[in-house]
């Protein structure tokens, strides 16, 4: 295997400081010296992948590089007692696709501690329709349930609802019996969000454009926020007594300026979703839920398939905020 080559999307930095993306033949022997070599069958496109693919040094420091924070495939070689050749596995998050060659290549070599055995009930394809987005959404829903926020307590707000995390959150919450209010800036996607299970769809500005007061009228028993910044601040100040907010995104910025009063007068709980470095016992538990009790039957309807050859258009679309649902990347092809 060491002398074998595979195809990967490679991002290279030019002498002028710009970045090029092209499919190249890479050598397996050049992959990092970790315990497990995985033949990647599927990956998916996330916002972080698009940043890496366009040269964002906050995500990826050294180029040339292969992005892809998600990968699912079959173990080709293993120096770990945890995994055998032929095992079906999922790898998401940690450093995959950031500074470690990622799932936009047909092979990855990673530490055994990053790998989740594919749970019974999920196919490799289904696991990558979910990917980091589905995992993150499920982890957020788990936090809301864990904090004892019940469907009868009131509606749950999902921000950034047409994105990967938001779409899955709408489905998972509605299927758990919650009344979901989906906030989006895409006026043409209301029917899609209602199809996913949203009871109400509102414009995101109706959440954000509020008076600058420490407390606003309580509307939401819970919030799953995927965008951060001013949206998260507004949602916090509109959350009902004992409400739960699960926070997992920073599209509107990494800073949060808000009021202390929702926390000390209403008992609001703000819970972070650490999907990137989530501990393995919890990681396995969330994936098992997604394969069984929380399995989403309409996964294929929530994605469209891309290949390495057609990925450029999808990268540009997600950077411009035009992506709806998930982009599944099929690596199980002959990229000759």
C-alpha positions as CSV (number, residue, x, y, z in Angstrom):
1,X,0.0,0.0,0.0
2,X,2.8,2.4,0.8
3,X,3.8,2.8,-2.9
4,X,0.1,3.2,-4.0
5,X,-1.4,6.5,-5.1
6,X,-4.8,7.9,-4.7
7,X,-6.7,11.0,-5.8
8,X,-7.4,14.0,-3.6
9,X,-8.5,17.6,-3.8
10,X,-5.3,19.6,-3.0
11,X,-5.2,23.2,-2.0
12,X,-1.9,25.0,-2.9
13,X,-0.7,28.5,-2.0
14,X,0.9,30.5,-4.9
15,X,3.8,32.9,-4.5
16,X,1.3,35.7,-4.9
17,X,-0.5,34.5,-1.8
18,X,-3.6,33.1,-3.7
19,X,-4.8,29.6,-3.5
20,X,-5.4,27.0,-6.2
21,X,-7.6,23.9,-5.9
22,X,-7.1,20.8,-8.2
23,X,-7.4,17.1,-8.1
24,X,-4.0,15.5,-7.8
25,X,-2.5,12.0,-7.5
26,X,-1.0,11.6,-4.0
27,X,1.1,8.9,-2.5
28,X,-0.1,6.9,0.5
29,X,3.4,6.9,1.9
30,X,3.2,10.7,2.3
31,X,0.3,10.5,4.7
32,X,1.0,11.1,8.4
33,X,2.4,8.2,10.4
34,X,-0.7,7.4,12.4
35,X,-2.1,4.0,13.4
36,X,-5.0,3.5,11.0
37,X,-5.2,3.8,7.2
38,X,-8.8,4.3,5.9
39,X,-10.0,4.0,2.4
40,X,-12.5,6.9,2.2
41,X,-15.8,6.1,0.4
42,X,-17.7,9.3,1.4
43,X,-17.2,12.7,2.8
44,X,-19.3,15.8,3.1
45,X,-18.9,19.6,2.8
46,X,-18.9,21.8,5.8
47,X,-18.3,25.6,6.2
48,X,-14.9,24.8,7.8
49,X,-14.0,22.8,4.7
50,X,-14.8,25.7,2.5
51,X,-12.6,28.0,4.6
52,X,-9.7,25.5,4.5
53,X,-10.2,25.1,0.7
54,X,-9.9,28.9,0.2
55,X,-6.7,29.3,2.3
56,X,-8.1,30.5,5.7
57,X,-5.0,30.3,7.9
58,X,-7.2,30.2,11.0
59,X,-8.3,26.7,9.9
60,X,-5.3,25.4,8.0
61,X,-1.8,26.7,8.6
62,X,0.3,24.8,6.1
63,X,-0.3,24.2,2.4
64,X,-0.5,22.2,0.1
65,X,-3.3,20.5,2.0
66,X,-6.4,18.3,1.5
67,X,-9.5,19.5,3.4
68,X,-12.4,17.5,4.7
69,X,-13.3,17.3,8.4
70,X,-15.6,14.3,7.7
71,X,-14.8,10.8,6.3
72,X,-16.4,7.4,6.2
73,X,-14.8,4.3,4.8
74,X,-13.1,1.0,5.4
75,X,-9.9,0.3,7.3
76,X,-7.2,-0.7,4.8
77,X,-4.3,-1.1,7.3
78,X,-4.2,-0.9,11.1
79,X,-1.4,-0.9,13.7
80,X,-4.0,-0.6,16.5
81,X,-5.7,-3.5,18.3
82,X,-8.9,-1.5,18.3
83,X,-9.4,-1.8,14.5
84,X,-8.9,-4.6,11.9
85,X,-8.7,-4.4,8.2
86,X,-12.1,-4.3,6.7
87,X,-13.8,-2.5,9.6
88,X,-16.3,0.2,8.5
89,X,-15.5,3.4,10.3
90,X,-16.4,7.1,10.7
91,X,-13.9,9.9,11.3
92,X,-15.1,13.4,12.0
93,X,-13.6,16.5,13.6
94,X,-10.4,16.5,15.8
95,X,-7.7,17.8,13.4
96,X,-8.9,15.9,10.3
97,X,-9.1,18.2,7.3
98,X,-7.6,21.1,9.2
99,X,-3.8,20.4,9.5
100,X,-4.1,16.6,8.9
101,X,-5.0,15.5,5.3
102,X,-8.7,15.0,5.3
103,X,-11.7,13.4,3.7
104,X,-11.4,15.1,0.3
105,X,-8.9,12.4,-0.5
106,X,-9.5,8.7,-1.2
107,X,-7.3,7.7,1.8
108,X,-6.6,9.2,5.2
109,X,-4.3,8.0,8.0
110,X,-5.4,8.9,11.5
111,X,-4.9,8.1,15.2
112,X,-7.1,5.2,16.4
113,X,-8.5,7.6,19.0
114,X,-10.3,9.7,16.3
115,X,-12.2,6.7,14.9
116,X,-15.8,5.6,15.6
117,X,-16.9,2.2,14.5
118,X,-19.8,2.5,12.1
119,X,-22.8,1.7,14.3
120,X,-25.3,-1.0,13.2
121,X,-28.2,0.7,11.5
122,X,-26.2,3.2,9.5
123,X,-24.5,2.8,6.1
124,X,-21.3,4.6,5.2
125,X,-23.3,6.8,2.9
126,X,-25.9,7.7,5.5
127,X,-23.2,8.5,8.1
128,X,-21.7,11.2,5.7
129,X,-25.0,12.7,4.8
130,X,-25.1,13.3,8.6
131,X,-21.4,14.0,9.1
132,X,-20.3,16.7,11.5
133,X,-23.5,18.7,10.9
134,X,-25.8,15.8,11.9
135,X,-23.6,14.9,14.8
136,X,-23.5,18.5,16.0
137,X,-27.3,18.9,15.7
138,X,-27.9,15.7,17.6
139,X,-25.5,16.7,20.3
140,X,-27.3,20.0,20.7
141,X,-30.7,18.3,20.9
142,X,-29.2,15.9,23.5
143,X,-28.1,18.8,25.6
144,X,-31.6,20.4,25.5
145,X,-33.1,17.1,26.6
146,X,-30.4,16.5,29.2
147,X,-31.3,19.9,30.7
148,X,-34.9,18.8,31.1
149,X,-36.4,21.2,28.6
150,X,-39.7,19.5,27.6
151,X,-41.9,19.9,24.6
152,X,-44.7,21.3,26.8
153,X,-42.4,24.1,28.0
154,X,-42.8,26.0,24.8
155,X,-41.4,26.4,21.3
156,X,-37.7,25.8,20.4
157,X,-35.9,28.3,18.1
158,X,-33.5,27.0,15.5
159,X,-31.3,29.6,13.9
160,X,-29.5,29.2,10.6
161,X,-32.2,26.6,9.9
162,X,-31.5,25.9,6.3
163,X,-27.9,25.0,6.9
164,X,-26.6,21.5,7.6
165,X,-26.8,21.7,11.4
166,X,-30.0,23.7,11.4
167,X,-31.8,21.4,9.0
168,X,-31.0,18.3,11.1
169,X,-31.9,20.2,14.3
170,X,-35.4,21.0,12.9
171,X,-36.0,17.3,12.0
172,X,-34.6,15.9,15.3
173,X,-36.4,18.3,17.5
174,X,-39.8,18.0,15.7
175,X,-39.5,14.2,15.8
176,X,-39.0,14.4,19.6
177,X,-42.3,16.3,19.9
178,X,-41.0,19.9,20.1
179,X,-42.7,22.8,18.4
180,X,-39.9,24.2,16.3
181,X,-39.6,27.8,15.1
182,X,-37.1,28.0,12.3
183,X,-35.3,31.3,11.7
184,X,-33.7,31.9,8.2
185,X,-32.8,34.6,5.8
186,X,-33.8,32.5,2.8
187,X,-37.4,33.5,2.1
188,X,-37.7,30.8,-0.6
189,X,-37.0,28.0,1.8
190,X,-40.1,28.2,4.1
191,X,-41.8,25.2,2.5
192,X,-38.6,23.1,2.8
193,X,-38.3,23.9,6.5
194,X,-42.0,23.1,7.1
195,X,-41.5,19.8,5.3
196,X,-38.6,19.1,7.7
197,X,-41.0,19.7,10.7
198,X,-40.9,23.4,11.5
199,X,-44.2,24.5,12.9
200,X,-43.3,28.2,12.1
201,X,-40.8,29.8,9.9
202,X,-39.7,33.4,10.6
203,X,-37.2,35.8,9.1
204,X,-33.9,35.9,11.1
205,X,-34.2,39.7,11.4
206,X,-37.3,39.3,13.5
207,X,-35.1,37.7,16.1
208,X,-32.2,40.0,15.8
209,X,-33.7,43.4,15.3
210,X,-34.9,44.0,18.9
211,X,-34.6,46.8,21.4
212,X,-31.3,47.0,23.2
213,X,-32.6,46.0,26.6
214,X,-31.1,43.5,29.1
215,X,-34.3,41.4,29.0
216,X,-36.8,41.0,26.2
217,X,-40.2,39.3,26.2
218,X,-39.6,35.6,26.6
219,X,-40.6,33.5,23.6
220,X,-38.4,30.3,23.5
221,X,-38.2,27.4,25.9
222,X,-35.0,26.5,24.1
223,X,-32.7,27.5,21.3
224,X,-30.4,25.6,19.1
225,X,-28.2,28.4,17.7
226,X,-25.9,27.7,14.8
227,X,-24.7,31.3,14.0
228,X,-23.5,33.0,17.2
229,X,-22.8,36.8,17.5
230,X,-25.8,39.1,17.6
231,X,-28.2,36.3,16.8
232,X,-27.2,34.4,19.9
233,X,-27.3,37.6,22.1
234,X,-30.9,38.3,20.9
235,X,-32.0,34.7,21.4
236,X,-30.6,34.7,25.0
237,X,-32.5,37.8,25.9
238,X,-35.8,36.2,24.5
239,X,-35.5,32.8,26.2
240,X,-38.1,31.9,28.8
241,X,-37.5,31.0,32.4
242,X,-35.3,27.9,32.9
243,X,-34.8,27.7,29.1
244,X,-31.9,26.0,27.5
245,X,-29.7,27.3,24.7
246,X,-27.3,25.0,22.8
247,X,-24.7,27.0,21.0
248,X,-22.5,25.6,18.2
249,X,-21.7,28.2,15.5
250,X,-19.9,31.5,14.9
251,X,-21.0,32.5,11.4
252,X,-21.9,36.0,12.7
253,X,-18.7,36.2,14.7
254,X,-16.7,34.7,17.6
255,X,-17.6,37.4,20.2
256,X,-20.7,37.4,22.4
257,X,-21.8,40.6,24.0
258,X,-25.0,40.0,26.0
259,X,-26.7,40.7,29.3
260,X,-26.2,38.7,32.6
261,X,-29.9,39.1,33.5
262,X,-31.4,36.2,31.5
263,X,-29.0,33.9,33.4
264,X,-29.5,35.3,37.0
265,X,-33.2,36.4,36.7
266,X,-34.6,33.7,34.4
267,X,-32.2,30.8,35.1
268,X,-31.4,30.5,31.4
269,X,-28.7,27.8,30.6
270,X,-26.2,28.4,27.8
271,X,-24.6,25.1,26.8
272,X,-21.7,24.8,24.4
273,X,-21.5,22.0,21.8
274,X,-17.9,20.8,21.5
275,X,-18.4,18.6,18.5
276,X,-14.8,19.0,17.4
277,X,-13.2,17.4,20.4
278,X,-16.2,15.7,22.0
279,X,-15.0,12.8,24.2
280,X,-15.2,9.4,22.6
281,X,-17.8,7.9,25.0
282,X,-20.3,10.7,24.2
283,X,-19.3,10.7,20.5
284,X,-20.2,7.0,20.3
285,X,-23.4,7.5,22.2
286,X,-24.6,10.2,19.8
287,X,-23.7,8.2,16.7
288,X,-25.6,5.2,18.2
289,X,-28.7,7.4,18.7
290,X,-28.5,8.6,15.1
291,X,-28.3,5.0,13.9
292,X,-31.3,3.8,16.0
293,X,-33.8,5.7,18.1
294,X,-33.0,9.0,16.4
295,X,-32.5,7.7,12.9
296,X,-33.7,10.2,10.2
297,X,-35.5,8.3,7.4
298,X,-35.5,11.2,4.9
299,X,-31.7,11.6,4.8
300,X,-31.5,11.2,1.0
301,X,-34.0,14.1,0.6
302,X,-31.8,16.4,2.7
303,X,-28.7,16.1,0.6
304,X,-27.4,16.2,-3.0
305,X,-24.3,14.3,-4.2
306,X,-21.2,15.9,-5.4
307,X,-17.8,14.6,-6.5
308,X,-14.3,16.0,-6.3
309,X,-14.8,17.2,-9.9
310,X,-17.9,19.2,-9.1
311,X,-16.9,20.4,-5.6
312,X,-15.7,23.9,-6.6
313,X,-19.2,25.2,-7.2
314,X,-20.4,23.8,-3.9
315,X,-17.5,25.5,-2.0
316,X,-18.4,28.9,-3.5
317,X,-22.1,28.3,-2.7
318,X,-21.5,27.6,1.0
319,X,-19.2,30.5,1.4
320,X,-21.9,32.8,0.0
321,X,-24.5,31.4,2.4
322,X,-26.5,29.9,-0.4
323,X,-26.2,26.2,0.5
324,X,-29.4,24.4,1.6
325,X,-29.1,21.0,3.3
326,X,-26.1,18.8,2.9
327,X,-23.5,18.1,0.2
328,X,-22.4,14.4,0.1
329,X,-19.1,13.8,-1.6
330,X,-18.6,10.5,-3.3
331,X,-15.0,9.4,-3.2
332,X,-15.8,5.8,-4.2
333,X,-15.2,6.6,-7.9
334,X,-12.5,6.2,-10.5
335,X,-11.0,9.6,-10.6
336,X,-8.7,8.8,-13.6
